[in-house]
Amino acid sequence: MLVLVKQSHQDLLTRLKTIPGIGPKTAIMLVVLTGGFDRFTSAAELCRYAGLTPVIRQSGSSVKGRPRISKIGNQKLRNLLFMCRFNACKPACQQAGTTRLAEIFTSE
C-alpha cells in the first residue's frame, strides 16, 4: 500500500514535504487519511473533516462559553496536524528562547 501511495501521489508528497514540520512519514499519513485531498473542494471542508472548526456553546443569552474546536471529525488527522505544529514551531521557539536568554544574561 505504501508503494501504491508513493507512486500515485508523488507530486503531492513532494509538495507536502516542503511545509515546515511535515516529513516523509507525515506526508504519507496525510495523503492516506485525506484520500489525496481529492474529496475536498475548499480548506473549510478539510478543517471540518479534521474537526478543527470553532464551535460556540452557550445556554440562553447570558451564559457564554469560549469558542473551542468542534473535535467532531477525524481524530487521527487532527492529532497528526497537532504534532506537525510542534515540529514546525520547535526551531523558531528554540531560537527565540536562546535569543531571550542571551538578552537576559548580557543585560546584567
QUILIN-V638773 format. One record per backbone hydrogen bond with DSSP energy under -1.0 kcal/mol. NH is the residue of the N-H (numbers start at 1). CO is the residue of the C=O. If there is no record, write none. Layout:
# QUILIN-V638773
nh:NH co:CO
nh:NH co:CO
This chain:
# QUILIN-V638773
nh:5 co:1
nh:6 co:2
nh:7 co:3
nh:8 co:4
nh:9 co:5
nh:13 co:9
nh:14 co:10
nh:15 co:11
nh:16 co:12
nh:17 co:13
nh:19 co:16
nh:22 co:19
nh:27 co:23
nh:28 co:24
nh:29 co:25
nh:30 co:26
nh:31 co:27
nh:32 co:28
nh:33 co:29
nh:34 co:30
nh:36 co:31
nh:46 co:42
nh:47 co:43
nh:48 co:44
nh:49 co:45
nh:50 co:46
nh:52 co:47
nh:55 co:68
nh:59 co:63
nh:63 co:59
nh:65 co:57
nh:68 co:55
nh:70 co:53
nh:71 co:51
nh:74 co:49
nh:78 co:74
nh:79 co:75
nh:80 co:76
nh:81 co:77
nh:82 co:78
nh:83 co:79
nh:84 co:80
nh:85 co:81
nh:86 co:82
nh:87 co:83
nh:88 co:84
nh:89 co:85
nh:90 co:86
nh:93 co:89
nh:94 co:90
nh:95 co:91
nh:96 co:92
nh:97 co:93
nh:98 co:94
nh:99 co:95
nh:100 co:96
nh:101 co:97
nh:102 co:98
nh:103 co:99
nh:104 co:100
nh:105 co:101
nh:106 co:102
nh:107 co:103
